[in-house]
Amino acid sequence: MKKNILLITTGGTIASAESQNGLTPTINSEELIKFVPEIKYICSFKTIDLMNLDSTNIGPHEWHKIAACIEKNYTDFDGFVITHGTDTLSYTAAALSYMIQNSRKPIILTGSQKSIYLRDTDARRNLIDAFIYASDPLSSGVKIVFNSKVIRGTRARKIRTQSYNAFESIDYPDVANVMADHVTHYITDSISATPKFSFCMTHPVFVLKLSPGLDPHIIKVLGNLYQVLIIESFGSGGLPNINHNSERSISDAINEFTDNGGIVVLTTQVPHEGSRLATYAVGKSLADNPNILEGGLMTLEAIVCKMKWILGITENPAEMKKLFLQPIDFDIF
């Protein structure tokens, strides 16, 4: 018996056409599906045009709409395919991984580097692969399907701006591969709990990327605006701890931020192999601060979305730390 899949369109390059101002999302779901008539042989399906946005404009408000659409239709479908622009696709995938937990049904995001209108495009293959994976009986949870690879929603990052192999699973293996209309599963999940939906992801967090010579005063300014500061540090977790023309170092400013009740998550600017605060003295001095959390092997996208999800539950620092260290869909290990 064919699976019943819901296609949810949100815009992006896959649904774009040329305009006077460049590529603009204009193609609706019915037009999109006409380019891939093969899908009718893979599954039964229906479509919803949820929004038609460049993914640069997709954020927490739109994440809520996507999650709410899935919850509303959850009992009526066996799986979901979401078309989405590539620029913030990994953020949306991470956000949905926290907003929709324990889903035995697959929730698949895909997109393309070129419009489905073009002859030379990755759009058709990605969309077909997404439906193939969503229809497979071993598929579950939030995943990205792109360039034949299947990546966990909490592990994905866009690493190329134009090439078809745009996404990579960071420090975690691909969970499956779709080739010749067949799914090869490398990792499958055993989910026994009931799905859990949560929608409060609007709390702000700030991501600060360190650069040599950064004025520590910026952290005091941010402390007046944000409770959570995510710092992309140097190397495995180094923060400058000497003073030059300032009364305090970056490390001093961070400790002051946390003394005032703020939470800092330290991650790294380096794409692979994560952070390890205890490696060098410039990081080890901060490791014992209970309000400084280490991102480890988490992606920046997962850290941002997880902290937004946590802030929707609690603003108590001890409870926030407990939730942050709780693994969800292999985001932290």
BALOBA-1460 file (C-alpha; in Angstrom, 3 decimals):
// residues 333
<rec num="1" residu="m" x="0.000" y="0.000" z="0.000"/>
<rec num="2" residu="k" x="1.354" y="3.400" z="-0.972"/>
<rec num="3" residu="k" x="2.305" y="5.863" z="1.728"/>
<rec num="4" residu="n" x="0.324" y="9.089" z="1.968"/>
<rec num="5" residu="i" x="2.714" y="12.067" z="1.970"/>
<rec num="6" residu="l" x="1.981" y="15.769" z="2.476"/>
<rec num="7" residu="l" x="4.103" y="18.215" z="0.483"/>
<rec num="8" residu="i" x="4.498" y="21.568" z="2.260"/>
<rec num="9" residu="t" x="6.032" y="24.328" z="0.159"/>
<rec num="10" residu="t" x="7.746" y="27.370" z="1.658"/>
<rec num="11" residu="g" x="9.484" y="28.914" z="-1.382"/>
<rec num="12" residu="g" x="13.233" y="29.013" z="-1.969"/>
<rec num="13" residu="t" x="15.309" y="28.553" z="-5.111"/>
<rec num="14" residu="i" x="13.538" y="25.318" z="-5.985"/>
<rec num="15" residu="a" x="10.335" y="27.332" z="-6.499"/>
<rec num="16" residu="s" x="11.920" y="30.444" z="-7.987"/>
<rec num="17" residu="a" x="11.763" y="32.075" z="-11.380"/>
<rec num="18" residu="e" x="13.727" y="34.953" z="-12.872"/>
<rec num="19" residu="s" x="12.384" y="38.462" z="-12.292"/>
<rec num="20" residu="q" x="13.727" y="41.968" z="-12.822"/>
<rec num="21" residu="n" x="15.189" y="41.766" z="-9.320"/>
<rec num="22" residu="g" x="16.729" y="38.313" z="-9.683"/>
<rec num="23" residu="l" x="15.412" y="34.922" z="-8.604"/>
<rec num="24" residu="t" x="12.135" y="35.191" z="-6.681"/>
<rec num="25" residu="p" x="9.943" y="32.384" z="-5.266"/>
<rec num="26" residu="t" x="6.814" y="32.317" z="-7.432"/>
<rec num="27" residu="i" x="6.027" y="28.657" z="-8.186"/>
<rec num="28" residu="n" x="3.188" y="27.079" z="-6.208"/>
<rec num="29" residu="s" x="2.970" y="23.441" z="-5.149"/>
<rec num="30" residu="e" x="0.768" y="22.335" z="-8.055"/>
<rec num="31" residu="e" x="3.231" y="23.782" z="-10.581"/>
<rec num="32" residu="l" x="6.147" y="22.265" z="-8.689"/>
<rec num="33" residu="i" x="4.698" y="18.784" z="-8.699"/>
<rec num="34" residu="k" x="4.132" y="18.883" z="-12.487"/>
<rec num="35" residu="f" x="7.899" y="18.807" z="-12.974"/>
<rec num="36" residu="v" x="8.129" y="15.437" z="-11.175"/>
<rec num="37" residu="p" x="5.290" y="13.212" z="-12.487"/>
<rec num="38" residu="e" x="7.242" y="10.171" z="-11.200"/>
<rec num="39" residu="i" x="6.050" y="10.934" z="-7.674"/>
<rec num="40" residu="k" x="2.589" y="9.506" z="-8.393"/>
<rec num="41" residu="y" x="4.250" y="6.089" z="-8.736"/>
<rec num="42" residu="i" x="6.082" y="6.466" z="-5.418"/>
<rec num="43" residu="c" x="3.250" y="7.474" z="-3.101"/>
<rec num="44" residu="s" x="-0.105" y="9.151" z="-2.735"/>
<rec num="45" residu="f" x="0.228" y="12.831" z="-1.893"/>
<rec num="46" residu="k" x="-1.435" y="16.146" z="-1.257"/>
<rec num="47" residu="t" x="0.069" y="19.611" z="-1.227"/>
<rec num="48" residu="i" x="-0.122" y="22.764" z="0.878"/>
<rec num="49" residu="d" x="1.275" y="26.156" z="-0.138"/>
<rec num="50" residu="l" x="2.269" y="27.373" z="3.312"/>
<rec num="51" residu="m" x="4.400" y="30.352" z="2.241"/>
<rec num="52" residu="n" x="6.507" y="31.469" z="-0.704"/>
<rec num="53" residu="l" x="9.644" y="33.069" z="0.729"/>
<rec num="54" residu="d" x="13.324" y="33.332" z="0.058"/>
<rec num="55" residu="s" x="14.752" y="31.336" z="2.959"/>
<rec num="56" residu="t" x="16.720" y="34.394" z="4.077"/>
<rec num="57" residu="n" x="13.340" y="35.592" z="5.375"/>
<rec num="58" residu="i" x="12.488" y="32.366" z="7.215"/>
<rec num="59" residu="g" x="12.952" y="32.419" z="10.981"/>
<rec num="60" residu="p" x="11.165" y="31.538" z="14.240"/>
<rec num="61" residu="h" x="7.756" y="32.834" z="13.109"/>
<rec num="62" residu="e" x="7.900" y="30.655" z="9.998"/>
<rec num="63" residu="w" x="9.249" y="27.670" z="11.974"/>
<rec num="64" residu="h" x="6.120" y="27.885" z="14.100"/>
<rec num="65" residu="k" x="3.913" y="27.869" z="11.013"/>
<rec num="66" residu="i" x="5.662" y="24.807" z="9.582"/>
<rec num="67" residu="a" x="5.505" y="22.885" z="12.857"/>
<rec num="68" residu="a" x="1.855" y="23.827" z="13.393"/>
<rec num="69" residu="c" x="1.005" y="22.669" z="9.865"/>
<rec num="70" residu="i" x="2.644" y="19.306" z="10.542"/>
<rec num="71" residu="e" x="0.879" y="18.919" z="13.882"/>
<rec num="72" residu="k" x="-2.503" y="19.750" z="12.313"/>
<rec num="73" residu="n" x="-2.012" y="17.122" z="9.606"/>
<rec num="74" residu="y" x="0.039" y="14.605" z="11.580"/>
<rec num="75" residu="t" x="-2.619" y="11.900" z="11.959"/>
<rec num="76" residu="d" x="-3.732" y="12.100" z="8.313"/>
<rec num="77" residu="f" x="-0.385" y="11.465" z="6.627"/>
<rec num="78" residu="d" x="2.444" y="8.935" z="6.807"/>
<rec num="79" residu="g" x="5.168" y="11.492" z="6.201"/>
<rec num="80" residu="f" x="5.946" y="15.063" z="5.217"/>
<rec num="81" residu="v" x="8.158" y="16.681" z="2.580"/>
<rec num="82" residu="i" x="8.998" y="20.365" z="3.006"/>
<rec num="83" residu="t" x="10.551" y="22.351" z="0.162"/>
<rec num="84" residu="h" x="12.714" y="25.177" z="1.427"/>
<rec num="85" residu="g" x="15.454" y="27.547" z="0.327"/>
<rec num="86" residu="t" x="18.969" y="26.350" z="1.047"/>
<rec num="87" residu="d" x="20.386" y="29.382" z="2.864"/>
<rec num="88" residu="t" x="18.594" y="28.732" z="6.173"/>
<rec num="89" residu="l" x="17.546" y="25.141" z="5.529"/>
<rec num="90" residu="s" x="19.858" y="23.759" z="8.226"/>
<rec num="91" residu="y" x="18.442" y="26.198" z="10.804"/>
<rec num="92" residu="t" x="14.870" y="25.172" z="10.007"/>
<rec num="93" residu="a" x="15.839" y="21.490" z="10.172"/>
<rec num="94" residu="a" x="17.463" y="21.998" z="13.572"/>
<rec num="95" residu="a" x="14.501" y="24.020" z="14.829"/>
<rec num="96" residu="l" x="11.997" y="21.348" z="13.768"/>
<rec num="97" residu="s" x="14.152" y="18.695" z="15.464"/>
<rec num="98" residu="y" x="13.454" y="20.425" z="18.796"/>
<rec num="99" residu="m" x="9.897" y="21.500" z="18.034"/>
<rec num="100" residu="i" x="8.797" y="18.026" z="16.884"/>
<rec num="101" residu="q" x="10.466" y="15.284" z="18.913"/>
<rec num="102" residu="n" x="9.896" y="11.510" z="18.836"/>
<rec num="103" residu="s" x="8.289" y="11.496" z="15.404"/>
<rec num="104" residu="r" x="7.997" y="7.997" z="13.982"/>
<rec num="105" residu="k" x="6.864" y="9.652" z="10.779"/>
<rec num="106" residu="p" x="9.516" y="11.181" z="8.515"/>
<rec num="107" residu="i" x="9.662" y="14.982" z="8.245"/>
<rec num="108" residu="i" x="11.903" y="15.660" z="5.263"/>
<rec num="109" residu="l" x="13.331" y="18.981" z="4.121"/>
<rec num="110" residu="t" x="14.781" y="19.499" z="0.677"/>
<rec num="111" residu="g" x="15.519" y="22.238" z="-1.823"/>
<rec num="112" residu="s" x="17.867" y="22.923" z="-4.678"/>
<rec num="113" residu="q" x="20.707" y="25.080" z="-5.879"/>
<rec num="114" residu="k" x="18.909" y="25.819" z="-9.163"/>
<rec num="115" residu="s" x="15.255" y="26.456" z="-9.985"/>
<rec num="116" residu="i" x="13.093" y="23.532" z="-11.017"/>
<rec num="117" residu="y" x="12.302" y="25.558" z="-14.150"/>
<rec num="118" residu="l" x="15.814" y="25.053" z="-15.508"/>
<rec num="119" residu="r" x="16.863" y="22.100" z="-17.624"/>
<rec num="120" residu="d" x="20.161" y="21.688" z="-15.788"/>
<rec num="121" residu="t" x="18.915" y="21.541" z="-12.195"/>
<rec num="122" residu="d" x="19.215" y="19.453" z="-9.069"/>
<rec num="123" residu="a" x="15.645" y="20.307" z="-8.069"/>
<rec num="124" residu="r" x="13.849" y="17.364" z="-9.662"/>
<rec num="125" residu="r" x="16.253" y="14.755" z="-8.313"/>
<rec num="126" residu="n" x="16.205" y="16.201" z="-4.800"/>
<rec num="127" residu="l" x="12.402" y="16.353" z="-4.733"/>
<rec num="128" residu="i" x="12.011" y="12.804" z="-6.013"/>
<rec num="129" residu="d" x="14.600" y="11.531" z="-3.519"/>
<rec num="130" residu="a" x="12.792" y="13.308" z="-0.693"/>
<rec num="131" residu="f" x="9.537" y="11.534" z="-1.564"/>
<rec num="132" residu="i" x="11.326" y="8.184" z="-1.911"/>
<rec num="133" residu="y" x="12.882" y="8.548" z="1.529"/>
<rec num="134" residu="a" x="9.667" y="9.855" z="3.118"/>
<rec num="135" residu="s" x="7.828" y="6.800" z="1.735"/>
<rec num="136" residu="d" x="10.328" y="4.263" z="3.044"/>
<rec num="137" residu="p" x="9.043" y="2.243" z="6.036"/>
<rec num="138" residu="l" x="12.332" y="2.642" z="7.965"/>
<rec num="139" residu="s" x="12.408" y="6.437" z="7.735"/>
<rec num="140" residu="s" x="11.510" y="8.665" z="10.683"/>
<rec num="141" residu="g" x="12.178" y="12.018" z="12.302"/>
<rec num="142" residu="v" x="13.493" y="15.281" z="10.886"/>
<rec num="143" residu="k" x="15.992" y="14.820" z="8.059"/>
<rec num="144" residu="i" x="17.433" y="16.741" z="5.110"/>
<rec num="145" residu="v" x="17.546" y="14.967" z="1.749"/>
<rec num="146" residu="f" x="19.941" y="16.642" z="-0.667"/>
<rec num="147" residu="n" x="22.220" y="15.369" z="-3.438"/>
<rec num="148" residu="s" x="21.195" y="11.759" z="-2.637"/>
<rec num="149" residu="k" x="22.351" y="12.101" z="1.000"/>
<rec num="150" residu="v" x="20.113" y="11.899" z="4.068"/>
<rec num="151" residu="i" x="21.295" y="14.021" z="7.013"/>
<rec num="152" residu="r" x="19.915" y="14.422" z="10.519"/>
<rec num="153" residu="g" x="18.253" y="17.755" z="11.117"/>
<rec num="154" residu="t" x="20.560" y="18.509" z="14.042"/>
<rec num="155" residu="r" x="23.770" y="17.695" z="12.144"/>
<rec num="156" residu="a" x="23.406" y="19.541" z="8.820"/>
<rec num="157" residu="r" x="25.215" y="22.582" z="7.499"/>
<rec num="158" residu="k" x="25.321" y="24.287" z="4.134"/>
<rec num="159" residu="i" x="28.969" y="24.255" z="3.064"/>
<rec num="160" residu="r" x="28.789" y="25.330" z="-0.603"/>
<rec num="161" residu="t" x="26.891" y="28.195" z="-2.205"/>
<rec num="162" residu="q" x="26.553" y="26.860" z="-5.758"/>
<rec num="163" residu="s" x="27.546" y="23.199" z="-6.078"/>
<rec num="164" residu="y" x="24.921" y="20.479" z="-5.917"/>
<rec num="165" residu="n" x="26.639" y="18.819" z="-2.942"/>
<rec num="166" residu="a" x="25.728" y="21.827" z="-0.838"/>
<rec num="167" residu="f" x="25.086" y="20.128" z="2.512"/>
<rec num="168" residu="e" x="27.227" y="18.054" z="4.816"/>
<rec num="169" residu="s" x="26.588" y="16.115" z="7.994"/>
<rec num="170" residu="i" x="28.988" y="17.679" z="10.489"/>
<rec num="171" residu="d" x="30.970" y="15.197" z="12.610"/>
<rec num="172" residu="y" x="28.245" y="12.591" z="12.250"/>
<rec num="173" residu="p" x="27.644" y="10.063" z="9.449"/>
<rec num="174" residu="d" x="24.910" y="10.392" z="6.849"/>
<rec num="175" residu="v" x="21.967" y="8.312" z="8.009"/>
<rec num="176" residu="a" x="21.031" y="7.018" z="4.550"/>
<rec num="177" residu="n" x="21.573" y="7.351" z="0.834"/>
<rec num="178" residu="v" x="19.015" y="7.469" z="-1.990"/>
<rec num="179" residu="m" x="20.295" y="5.993" z="-5.238"/>
<rec num="180" residu="a" x="18.466" y="4.491" z="-8.211"/>
<rec num="181" residu="d" x="15.123" y="4.982" z="-6.443"/>
<rec num="182" residu="h" x="16.280" y="2.857" z="-3.517"/>
<rec num="183" residu="v" x="17.089" y="3.849" z="0.057"/>
<rec num="184" residu="t" x="20.171" y="2.402" z="1.718"/>
<rec num="185" residu="h" x="19.871" y="2.964" z="5.456"/>
<rec num="186" residu="y" x="23.073" y="3.252" z="7.455"/>
<rec num="187" residu="i" x="21.421" y="4.319" z="10.718"/>
<rec num="188" residu="t" x="17.801" y="3.760" z="11.741"/>
<rec num="189" residu="d" x="16.056" y="5.049" z="14.838"/>
<rec num="190" residu="s" x="13.894" y="3.084" z="17.211"/>
<rec num="191" residu="i" x="11.207" y="5.470" z="18.457"/>
<rec num="192" residu="s" x="8.704" y="4.234" z="21.000"/>
<rec num="193" residu="a" x="7.530" y="7.502" z="22.572"/>
<rec num="194" residu="t" x="4.639" y="9.573" z="21.268"/>
<rec num="195" residu="p" x="5.470" y="12.691" z="19.253"/>
<rec num="196" residu="k" x="5.922" y="15.871" z="21.240"/>
<rec num="197" residu="f" x="5.249" y="19.295" z="19.727"/>
<rec num="198" residu="s" x="6.417" y="22.624" z="21.176"/>
<rec num="199" residu="f" x="6.188" y="26.041" z="19.563"/>
<rec num="200" residu="c" x="7.908" y="28.681" z="21.705"/>
<rec num="201" residu="m" x="11.075" y="29.515" z="19.735"/>
<rec num="202" residu="t" x="10.951" y="33.309" z="19.634"/>
<rec num="203" residu="h" x="13.323" y="34.162" z="22.497"/>
<rec num="204" residu="p" x="16.389" y="35.997" z="21.183"/>
<rec num="205" residu="v" x="19.934" y="34.697" z="21.458"/>
<rec num="206" residu="f" x="23.060" y="36.377" z="20.104"/>
<rec num="207" residu="v" x="25.906" y="34.778" z="18.180"/>
<rec num="208" residu="l" x="29.247" y="36.561" z="18.533"/>
<rec num="209" residu="k" x="32.110" y="35.543" z="16.282"/>
<rec num="210" residu="l" x="35.473" y="36.379" z="17.827"/>
<rec num="211" residu="s" x="38.060" y="38.239" z="15.792"/>
<rec num="212" residu="p" x="41.520" y="39.318" z="16.953"/>
<rec num="213" residu="g" x="41.357" y="42.626" z="18.789"/>
<rec num="214" residu="l" x="37.618" y="42.485" z="19.546"/>
<rec num="215" residu="d" x="36.694" y="45.086" z="22.184"/>
<rec num="216" residu="p" x="35.525" y="43.275" z="25.366"/>
<rec num="217" residu="h" x="33.078" y="46.132" z="25.998"/>
<rec num="218" residu="i" x="30.764" y="44.653" z="23.371"/>
<rec num="219" residu="i" x="29.941" y="41.807" z="25.769"/>
<rec num="220" residu="k" x="28.745" y="44.256" z="28.428"/>
<rec num="221" residu="v" x="26.515" y="45.912" z="25.829"/>
<rec num="222" residu="l" x="25.106" y="42.538" z="24.791"/>
<rec num="223" residu="g" x="24.458" y="41.690" z="28.439"/>
<rec num="224" residu="n" x="21.888" y="44.497" z="28.541"/>
<rec num="225" residu="l" x="19.974" y="42.885" z="25.678"/>
<rec num="226" residu="y" x="20.408" y="39.110" z="25.830"/>
<rec num="227" residu="q" x="20.387" y="36.352" z="28.426"/>
<rec num="228" residu="v" x="22.123" y="33.875" z="26.125"/>
<rec num="229" residu="l" x="25.349" y="34.595" z="24.279"/>
<rec num="230" residu="i" x="26.781" y="32.026" z="21.849"/>
<rec num="231" residu="i" x="30.445" y="32.662" z="21.146"/>
<rec num="232" residu="e" x="32.263" y="31.236" z="18.150"/>
<rec num="233" residu="s" x="35.703" y="31.072" z="19.714"/>
<rec num="234" residu="f" x="39.113" y="30.392" z="18.243"/>
<rec num="235" residu="g" x="40.316" y="26.834" z="17.694"/>
<rec num="236" residu="s" x="39.136" y="24.317" z="20.244"/>
<rec num="237" residu="g" x="37.728" y="26.980" z="22.543"/>
<rec num="238" residu="g" x="40.229" y="29.740" z="23.182"/>
<rec num="239" residu="l" x="39.187" y="33.144" z="24.496"/>
<rec num="240" residu="p" x="41.666" y="36.030" z="24.872"/>
<rec num="241" residu="n" x="42.605" y="36.456" z="28.558"/>
<rec num="242" residu="i" x="45.053" y="39.349" z="28.458"/>
<rec num="243" residu="n" x="44.356" y="43.078" z="28.595"/>
<rec num="244" residu="h" x="45.745" y="45.628" z="26.186"/>
<rec num="245" residu="n" x="43.963" y="48.964" z="26.117"/>
<rec num="246" residu="s" x="40.947" y="47.719" z="28.022"/>
<rec num="247" residu="e" x="40.202" y="47.355" z="31.719"/>
<rec num="248" residu="r" x="39.189" y="43.741" z="31.149"/>
<rec num="249" residu="s" x="39.923" y="40.878" z="28.788"/>
<rec num="250" residu="i" x="37.328" y="38.953" z="26.777"/>
<rec num="251" residu="s" x="37.475" y="36.226" z="29.433"/>
<rec num="252" residu="d" x="36.882" y="38.788" z="32.210"/>
<rec num="253" residu="a" x="33.910" y="40.201" z="30.316"/>
<rec num="254" residu="i" x="32.431" y="36.715" z="29.855"/>
<rec num="255" residu="n" x="32.730" y="35.969" z="33.567"/>
<rec num="256" residu="e" x="31.029" y="39.280" z="34.362"/>
<rec num="257" residu="f" x="28.242" y="38.414" z="31.902"/>
<rec num="258" residu="t" x="27.606" y="35.084" z="33.653"/>
<rec num="259" residu="d" x="27.898" y="36.643" z="37.144"/>
<rec num="260" residu="n" x="24.922" y="38.773" z="36.156"/>
<rec num="261" residu="g" x="22.853" y="35.692" z="35.294"/>
<rec num="262" residu="g" x="23.722" y="35.264" z="31.641"/>
<rec num="263" residu="i" x="24.402" y="31.941" z="29.942"/>
<rec num="264" residu="v" x="27.312" y="31.586" z="27.526"/>
<rec num="265" residu="v" x="27.690" y="28.737" z="25.059"/>
<rec num="266" residu="l" x="31.213" y="28.384" z="23.718"/>
<rec num="267" residu="t" x="31.621" y="26.771" z="20.340"/>
<rec num="268" residu="t" x="34.274" y="27.045" z="17.643"/>
<rec num="269" residu="q" x="34.648" y="28.773" z="14.302"/>
<rec num="270" residu="v" x="36.358" y="25.674" z="12.937"/>
<rec num="271" residu="p" x="33.949" y="23.595" z="10.795"/>
<rec num="272" residu="h" x="34.902" y="20.159" z="12.141"/>
<rec num="273" residu="e" x="35.897" y="18.324" z="15.325"/>
<rec num="274" residu="g" x="34.209" y="20.675" z="17.776"/>
<rec num="275" residu="s" x="35.388" y="22.507" z="20.869"/>
<rec num="276" residu="r" x="37.370" y="21.270" z="23.874"/>
<rec num="277" residu="l" x="37.744" y="24.011" z="26.455"/>
<rec num="278" residu="a" x="40.184" y="22.079" z="28.606"/>
<rec num="279" residu="t" x="42.831" y="21.765" z="25.873"/>
<rec num="280" residu="y" x="44.531" y="25.132" z="26.417"/>
<rec num="281" residu="a" x="44.879" y="27.445" z="29.395"/>
<rec num="282" residu="v" x="42.939" y="30.198" z="27.588"/>
<rec num="283" residu="g" x="39.880" y="27.930" z="27.602"/>
<rec num="284" residu="k" x="40.463" y="25.806" z="30.686"/>
<rec num="285" residu="s" x="40.181" y="28.825" z="32.973"/>
<rec num="286" residu="l" x="36.508" y="29.108" z="31.961"/>
<rec num="287" residu="a" x="35.599" y="25.429" z="32.095"/>
<rec num="288" residu="d" x="34.595" y="25.479" z="35.769"/>
<rec num="289" residu="n" x="32.132" y="28.345" z="35.377"/>
<rec num="290" residu="p" x="28.670" y="26.689" z="35.735"/>
<rec num="291" residu="n" x="27.043" y="29.272" z="33.446"/>
<rec num="292" residu="i" x="29.455" y="28.575" z="30.590"/>
<rec num="293" residu="l" x="28.356" y="25.633" z="28.451"/>
<rec num="294" residu="e" x="30.485" y="23.912" z="25.857"/>
<rec num="295" residu="g" x="29.072" y="23.262" z="22.405"/>
<rec num="296" residu="g" x="31.402" y="20.328" z="21.789"/>
<rec num="297" residu="l" x="30.482" y="18.670" z="18.489"/>
<rec num="298" residu="m" x="27.165" y="20.512" z="18.129"/>
<rec num="299" residu="t" x="26.621" y="22.586" z="15.019"/>
<rec num="300" residu="l" x="26.065" y="26.303" z="15.430"/>
<rec num="301" residu="e" x="22.600" y="25.864" z="13.902"/>
<rec num="302" residu="a" x="21.685" y="23.280" z="16.538"/>
<rec num="303" residu="i" x="23.054" y="25.427" z="19.374"/>
<rec num="304" residu="v" x="21.053" y="28.471" z="18.284"/>
<rec num="305" residu="c" x="17.816" y="26.522" z="17.907"/>
<rec num="306" residu="k" x="18.272" y="24.463" z="21.057"/>
<rec num="307" residu="m" x="18.840" y="27.575" z="23.171"/>
<rec num="308" residu="k" x="15.728" y="29.188" z="21.691"/>
<rec num="309" residu="w" x="13.782" y="26.019" z="22.490"/>
<rec num="310" residu="i" x="15.176" y="25.959" z="26.042"/>
<rec num="311" residu="l" x="14.311" y="29.617" z="26.661"/>
<rec num="312" residu="g" x="10.732" y="28.777" z="25.725"/>
<rec num="313" residu="i" x="10.712" y="26.309" z="28.626"/>
<rec num="314" residu="t" x="12.751" y="28.010" z="31.354"/>
<rec num="315" residu="e" x="15.028" y="30.961" z="32.064"/>
<rec num="316" residu="n" x="16.512" y="29.364" z="35.176"/>
<rec num="317" residu="p" x="20.268" y="28.912" z="34.523"/>
<rec num="318" residu="a" x="20.502" y="25.540" z="36.274"/>
<rec num="319" residu="e" x="17.522" y="24.148" z="34.369"/>
<rec num="320" residu="m" x="18.832" y="25.615" z="31.123"/>
<rec num="321" residu="k" x="22.152" y="23.830" z="31.589"/>
<rec num="322" residu="k" x="20.383" y="20.549" z="32.335"/>
<rec num="323" residu="l" x="18.289" y="20.792" z="29.182"/>
<rec num="324" residu="f" x="21.240" y="21.839" z="27.048"/>
<rec num="325" residu="l" x="23.228" y="18.757" z="28.074"/>
<rec num="326" residu="q" x="20.279" y="16.453" z="27.351"/>
<rec num="327" residu="p" x="20.931" y="14.786" z="23.954"/>
<rec num="328" residu="i" x="18.140" y="15.272" z="21.432"/>
<rec num="329" residu="d" x="18.322" y="13.505" z="18.090"/>
<rec num="330" residu="f" x="22.107" y="13.093" z="18.409"/>
<rec num="331" residu="d" x="22.719" y="16.836" z="18.629"/>
<rec num="332" residu="i" x="25.232" y="16.414" z="21.446"/>
<rec num="333" residu="f" x="27.304" y="13.356" z="22.343"/>
